[in-house]
């Protein structure tokens, strides 16, 4: 299959020359595995985002913090959701939880990570397969981000408790 763009062709050429130089085979995307991760993430998010068409925000209490999900953008076939984790004050040892932006493709029933902490998992002009590179990215960065999302969502489904707001006689009551 031939590359579609000049940038893709150049990235492919660089990957092949680096592989020959290093004696390593060129990185190949495991597409069936990648699609399986995206499919599973869509199903997990569907459980965490009830009433997605009508709501803008969800919040779940976790054992050591909270998870907040909010809709960033909606279109006919896609929804972009931001996941922010908040660690409890005593739990912030050395690493802040990342903010993950996910695009849900409703027609394909897939969810894909498009950014972690505001930076896309893949650089603007494609994957730089030479390592080290300026952004210190590996060729399988996108797959790693989607697998991390799957593990995180699985943890949320197993341990999270939904927060909800109840209005009773004009009084607002928030519960976990």
ABEGO torsion letter per residue (X at the ends): XBBABAAAAAAAAAAAAAAAAAGBBBBBBBAAAAAAAAAAAAAAAAAABBGAAABABBBBBBAAEBBBBBBABBBAABBBBBBBBBBBAAABAABBBBBBBBBBBAAAGBBBBABBGGBBABBAAEBBABOBBAAGBBAAAAAAAAAAAAAAAAAAAAABBBBBBBBBGGBBBBBX
